[in-house]
Amino acid sequence: MKNKKIWVIKAGSQMVIDGGPLLIRDWMQQVKCLKTDYNIEVIWVTSGAIATARRQSGISGQRLSEKQALSAMGQPLIHSLYHLGLEALGLRAAQVLLTADDLGNRKRRANLVSTLTTLIEWNVTPILNENDAVST
């Protein structure tokens, strides 16, 4: 893994919800190109769970508990778009949800690194997002 190139790519909420499934599919084609043509592994960081749930449900939800609930609704929708985009190309995706506490805790941060390393070794593209359903 030391000689392997790894890129971390972040897609913001507005790009995700405005671009929708077609843009996500195009992004995943670019991920495949990076992997196959340039031997670059990608860790994808996404936003958009709350915004996606708002758009799909029509619920605006402004209180913290409402945003957390919207995140729980939107997260599987967002991940399914990435999963389908990669699966159509013969690739696999894994969902990793994180909080600031996960990064601040040495043991959990080490577990994250281990998980990401294993996923990349297995040729699985990690899709990371904040775990807004429990984050404050």
Backbone as CSV, one residue per row, in Angstrom:
resi,resn,N_x,N_y,N_z,CA_x,CA_y,CA_z,C_x,C_y,C_z
1,MET,0.812,-1.201,0.000,0.000,0.000,0.000,0.855,1.263,0.000
2,LYS,2.114,1.160,0.442,2.931,2.359,0.553,3.207,3.000,-0.793
3,ASN,3.332,2.209,-1.856,3.632,2.757,-3.173,2.378,3.032,-4.002
4,LYS,1.233,2.704,-3.469,-0.010,2.885,-4.193,-0.466,4.334,-4.071
5,LYS,-0.902,4.886,-5.192,-1.447,6.241,-5.179,-2.907,6.170,-4.736
6,ILE,-3.252,7.023,-3.778,-4.629,7.102,-3.300,-5.059,8.564,-3.355
7,TRP,-6.174,8.799,-4.031,-6.751,10.133,-4.084,-8.002,10.154,-3.226
8,VAL,-8.188,11.233,-2.507,-9.427,11.463,-1.775,-10.177,12.547,-2.540
9,ILE,-11.387,12.221,-2.972,-12.190,13.140,-3.781,-13.469,13.450,-3.016
10,LYS,-13.829,14.725,-2.925,-14.997,15.166,-2.169,-16.032,15.758,-3.112
11,ALA,-17.266,15.309,-2.970,-18.397,15.862,-3.718,-19.342,16.525,-2.727
12,GLY,-19.582,17.802,-2.912,-20.445,18.552,-2.011,-21.925,18.320,-2.275
13,SER,-22.722,18.691,-1.293,-24.173,18.469,-1.355,-24.806,19.042,-2.610
14,GLN,-24.492,20.276,-2.907,-25.153,20.931,-4.044,-24.837,20.222,-5.356
15,MET,-23.586,19.812,-5.530,-23.222,19.082,-6.751,-23.956,17.758,-6.830
16,VAL,-24.056,17.065,-5.692,-24.698,15.752,-5.663,-26.174,15.868,-6.010
17,ILE,-26.879,16.812,-5.387,-28.324,16.871,-5.634,-28.653,17.519,-6.967
18,ASP,-27.856,18.489,-7.400,-28.124,19.110,-8.708,-27.739,18.180,-9.854
19,GLY,-26.637,17.473,-9.701,-26.173,16.573,-10.761,-26.959,15.284,-10.827
20,GLY,-27.370,14.805,-9.682,-28.200,13.611,-9.616,-27.504,12.357,-10.111
21,PRO,-28.311,11.351,-10.425,-27.770,10.035,-10.793,-26.848,10.058,-12.013
22,LEU,-27.134,10.900,-12.991,-26.294,10.915,-14.197,-24.895,11.436,-13.894
23,LEU,-24.807,12.472,-13.094,-23.490,12.998,-12.743,-22.731,12.000,-11.873
24,ILE,-23.413,11.382,-10.917,-22.755,10.385,-10.069,-22.255,9.228,-10.917
25,ARG,-23.049,8.797,-11.879,-22.615,7.710,-12.765,-21.366,8.126,-13.543
26,ASP,-21.339,9.371,-14.009,-20.165,9.870,-14.731,-18.945,9.921,-13.810
27,TRP,-19.139,10.377,-12.595,-18.030,10.403,-11.636,-17.476,9.006,-11.424
28,MET,-18.355,8.021,-11.306,-17.901,6.655,-11.053,-17.168,6.093,-12.276
29,GLN,-17.527,6.526,-13.476,-16.760,6.147,-14.665,-15.351,6.727,-14.586
30,GLN,-15.245,7.937,-14.063,-13.930,8.548,-13.892,-13.119,7.823,-12.824
31,VAL,-13.793,7.360,-11.775,-13.116,6.560,-10.748,-12.541,5.298,-11.388
32,LYS,-13.344,4.646,-12.210,-12.862,3.433,-12.874,-11.658,3.751,-13.760
33,CYS,-11.712,4.845,-14.479,-10.595,5.255,-15.338,-9.339,5.485,-14.500
34,LEU,-9.469,6.152,-13.376,-8.311,6.368,-12.505,-7.719,5.044,-12.042
35,LYS,-8.593,4.098,-11.696,-8.137,2.797,-11.198,-7.468,1.986,-12.313
36,THR,-8.126,1.884,-13.451,-7.640,0.985,-14.496,-6.535,1.595,-15.358
37,ASP,-6.642,2.869,-15.674,-5.670,3.493,-16.576,-4.456,4.083,-15.862
38,TYR,-4.646,4.490,-14.594,-3.571,5.200,-13.898,-3.160,4.549,-12.580
39,ASN,-3.782,3.422,-12.227,-3.476,2.717,-10.992,-3.603,3.618,-9.758
40,ILE,-4.647,4.448,-9.764,-4.926,5.344,-8.651,-6.185,4.846,-7.953
41,GLU,-6.073,4.585,-6.665,-7.231,4.194,-5.868,-7.929,5.459,-5.383
42,VAL,-9.234,5.381,-5.227,-10.014,6.547,-4.831,-10.780,6.251,-3.550
43,ILE,-10.677,7.181,-2.622,-11.569,7.222,-1.475,-12.511,8.380,-1.736
44,TRP,-13.795,8.083,-1.892,-14.783,9.092,-2.264,-15.464,9.612,-1.001
45,VAL,-15.498,10.913,-0.855,-16.178,11.551,0.266,-17.363,12.318,-0.306
46,THR,-18.526,12.041,0.228,-19.726,12.658,-0.313,-20.499,13.385,0.772
47,SER,-21.258,14.335,0.353,-22.259,14.976,1.188,-23.585,14.766,0.477
48,GLY,-24.630,15.323,1.019,-25.890,15.332,0.296,-27.014,14.503,0.873
49,ALA,-26.791,13.799,1.973,-27.855,12.948,2.518,-29.054,13.780,2.960
50,ILE,-28.816,14.829,3.707,-29.924,15.661,4.187,-30.604,16.356,3.015
51,ALA,-29.812,16.926,2.116,-30.380,17.639,0.969,-31.179,16.701,0.072
52,THR,-30.701,15.488,-0.105,-31.416,14.510,-0.930,-32.750,14.151,-0.296
53,ALA,-32.746,13.915,1.010,-33.998,13.582,1.698,-34.976,14.750,1.650
54,ARG,-34.461,15.965,1.804,-35.342,17.150,1.699,-35.982,17.214,0.323
55,ARG,-35.177,17.032,-0.691,-35.687,17.118,-2.061,-36.706,16.013,-2.333
56,GLN,-36.421,14.802,-1.894,-37.309,13.678,-2.181,-38.592,13.727,-1.359
57,SER,-38.484,14.131,-0.098,-39.644,14.064,0.801,-40.445,15.350,0.882
58,GLY,-39.802,16.470,0.572,-40.473,17.755,0.732,-40.476,18.251,2.174
59,ILE,-39.801,17.531,3.066,-39.709,17.926,4.472,-38.500,18.843,4.620
60,SER,-38.733,20.050,5.166,-37.610,20.986,5.274,-36.762,20.709,6.511
61,GLY,-37.369,20.420,7.630,-36.658,20.042,8.843,-35.483,20.915,9.198
62,GLN,-35.634,21.793,10.179,-34.564,22.703,10.564,-33.969,22.393,11.932
63,ARG,-34.747,21.747,12.812,-34.215,21.389,14.134,-33.179,20.273,13.974
64,LEU,-32.266,20.178,14.940,-31.213,19.168,14.871,-31.795,17.773,14.705
65,SER,-32.800,17.437,15.495,-33.389,16.093,15.410,-34.011,15.847,14.040
66,GLU,-34.554,16.877,13.420,-35.142,16.741,12.082,-34.053,16.539,11.033
67,LYS,-32.961,17.280,11.157,-31.842,17.100,10.229,-31.247,15.703,10.363
68,GLN,-31.156,15.221,11.600,-30.633,13.873,11.823,-31.556,12.828,11.192
69,ALA,-32.867,13.037,11.337,-33.828,12.114,10.735,-33.757,12.180,9.211
70,LEU,-33.621,13.382,8.664,-33.477,13.519,7.207,-32.223,12.807,6.723
71,SER,-31.155,12.914,7.493,-29.925,12.216,7.122,-30.150,10.715,7.064
72,ALA,-30.845,10.181,8.058,-31.133,8.744,8.076,-31.967,8.333,6.868
73,MET,-32.832,9.226,6.393,-33.635,8.941,5.193,-32.795,9.048,3.916
74,GLY,-31.929,10.047,3.869,-31.204,10.338,2.636,-29.949,9.517,2.423
75,GLN,-29.323,9.070,3.509,-28.059,8.345,3.368,-28.177,7.098,2.490
76,PRO,-29.178,6.243,2.688,-29.260,5.068,1.806,-29.549,5.443,0.358
77,LEU,-30.249,6.551,0.150,-30.525,6.997,-1.224,-29.240,7.411,-1.926
78,ILE,-28.435,8.207,-1.229,-27.151,8.660,-1.787,-26.237,7.466,-2.058
79,HIS,-26.100,6.594,-1.067,-25.187,5.467,-1.244,-25.643,4.565,-2.385
80,SER,-26.929,4.387,-2.548,-27.401,3.513,-3.634,-27.007,4.073,-4.999
81,LEU,-26.976,5.385,-5.146,-26.554,5.970,-6.424,-25.086,5.659,-6.711
82,TYR,-24.252,5.791,-5.690,-22.840,5.450,-5.869,-22.668,3.953,-6.120
83,HIS,-23.367,3.146,-5.342,-23.283,1.692,-5.483,-23.691,1.258,-6.890
84,LEU,-24.810,1.761,-7.361,-25.282,1.385,-8.706,-24.323,1.869,-9.788
85,GLY,-23.784,3.080,-9.609,-22.833,3.609,-10.581,-21.584,2.758,-10.686
86,LEU,-21.066,2.316,-9.559,-19.878,1.469,-9.572,-20.201,0.049,-10.027
87,GLU,-21.317,-0.477,-9.571,-21.704,-1.840,-9.939,-21.886,-1.979,-11.449
88,ALA,-22.424,-0.951,-12.087,-22.609,-0.979,-13.541,-21.279,-1.087,-14.279
89,LEU,-20.199,-0.715,-13.603,-18.865,-0.759,-14.196,-18.058,-1.966,-13.724
90,GLY,-18.710,-2.853,-12.994,-18.019,-4.032,-12.479,-17.199,-3.762,-11.235
91,LEU,-17.474,-2.657,-10.561,-16.741,-2.296,-9.349,-17.667,-2.408,-8.137
92,ARG,-17.058,-2.390,-6.962,-17.835,-2.489,-5.734,-17.622,-1.257,-4.864
93,ALA,-18.645,-0.962,-4.058,-18.603,0.185,-3.156,-18.813,-0.281,-1.720
94,ALA,-18.278,0.498,-0.785,-18.522,0.275,0.632,-18.875,1.615,1.264
95,GLN,-19.834,1.585,2.152,-20.254,2.798,2.848,-19.551,2.887,4.191
96,VAL,-18.957,4.053,4.462,-18.305,4.301,5.744,-18.850,5.630,6.265
97,LEU,-19.564,5.567,7.393,-20.122,6.761,8.017,-19.282,7.133,9.223
98,LEU,-18.944,8.415,9.334,-18.017,8.875,10.368,-18.564,10.061,11.143
99,THR,-18.077,10.211,12.357,-18.331,11.408,13.146,-16.983,12.020,13.526
100,ALA,-17.021,13.238,14.011,-15.789,13.874,14.485,-15.170,13.051,15.612
101,ASP,-16.012,12.437,16.435,-15.498,11.593,17.524,-14.691,10.415,16.981
102,ASP,-15.101,9.875,15.840,-14.360,8.760,15.246,-12.944,9.180,14.883
103,LEU,-12.805,10.395,14.384,-11.487,10.875,13.981,-10.667,11.341,15.177
104,GLY,-11.333,11.792,16.217,-10.644,12.286,17.399,-10.174,11.201,18.344
105,ASN,-10.709,10.020,18.213,-10.350,8.905,19.080,-9.280,8.063,18.391
106,ARG,-8.127,7.922,19.017,-6.987,7.243,18.396,-7.327,5.817,17.947
107,LYS,-7.991,5.044,18.798,-8.319,3.656,18.467,-9.304,3.586,17.294
108,ARG,-10.331,4.429,17.314,-11.310,4.399,16.223,-10.695,4.919,14.923
109,ARG,-9.816,5.899,15.025,-9.125,6.390,13.829,-8.248,5.292,13.237
110,ALA,-7.558,4.539,14.089,-6.737,3.421,13.616,-7.618,2.356,12.965
111,ASN,-8.783,2.096,13.547,-9.719,1.141,12.945,-10.186,1.626,11.579
112,LEU,-10.421,2.923,11.449,-10.821,3.486,10.157,-9.733,3.263,9.115
113,VAL,-8.505,3.574,9.463,-7.392,3.382,8.530,-7.291,1.917,8.124
114,SER,-7.433,1.031,9.080,-7.377,-0.402,8.790,-8.508,-0.823,7.853
115,THR,-9.698,-0.329,8.119,-10.844,-0.656,7.261,-10.633,-0.135,5.850
116,LEU,-10.209,1.115,5.721,-9.991,1.692,4.393,-8.889,0.949,3.645
117,THR,-7.829,0.589,4.355,-6.737,-0.171,3.742,-7.239,-1.507,3.215
118,THR,-8.025,-2.197,4.018,-8.561,-3.498,3.606,-9.486,-3.347,2.405
119,LEU,-10.352,-2.355,2.429,-11.262,-2.144,1.297,-10.484,-1.897,0.008
120,ILE,-9.457,-1.076,0.086,-8.654,-0.787,-1.107,-7.917,-2.047,-1.569
121,GLU,-7.406,-2.823,-0.632,-6.761,-4.089,-1.008,-7.747,-5.025,-1.703
122,TRP,-9.013,-4.975,-1.315,-10.052,-5.806,-1.922,-10.629,-5.194,-3.195
123,ASN,-10.078,-4.076,-3.637,-10.551,-3.372,-4.832,-11.993,-2.871,-4.673
124,VAL,-12.302,-2.408,-3.490,-13.609,-1.841,-3.177,-13.425,-0.348,-2.954
125,THR,-14.279,0.463,-3.557,-14.187,1.911,-3.415,-14.941,2.361,-2.164
126,PRO,-14.225,2.932,-1.189,-14.907,3.435,0.000,-15.647,4.736,-0.308
127,ILE,-16.889,4.798,0.114,-17.702,6.006,-0.009,-17.933,6.510,1.412
128,LEU,-17.317,7.622,1.758,-17.395,8.162,3.109,-18.395,9.303,3.182
129,ASN,-19.056,9.408,4.317,-19.944,10.517,4.593,-19.978,10.707,6.091
130,GLU,-20.327,11.907,6.504,-20.507,12.137,7.922,-21.772,11.420,8.385
131,ASN,-21.715,10.850,9.551,-22.883,10.169,10.112,-23.774,11.211,10.786
132,ASP,-24.462,11.993,9.953,-25.288,13.095,10.455,-26.444,12.619,11.317
133,ALA,-26.824,11.364,11.214,-27.943,10.863,12.013,-27.607,10.858,13.507
134,VAL,-26.320,10.836,13.832,-25.927,10.855,15.242,-25.003,12.021,15.571
135,SER,-24.555,12.747,14.568,-23.654,13.882,14.806,-24.434,15.077,15.317
136,THR,-23.734,15.897,16.074,-24.366,17.137,16.512,-23.560,18.284,15.935
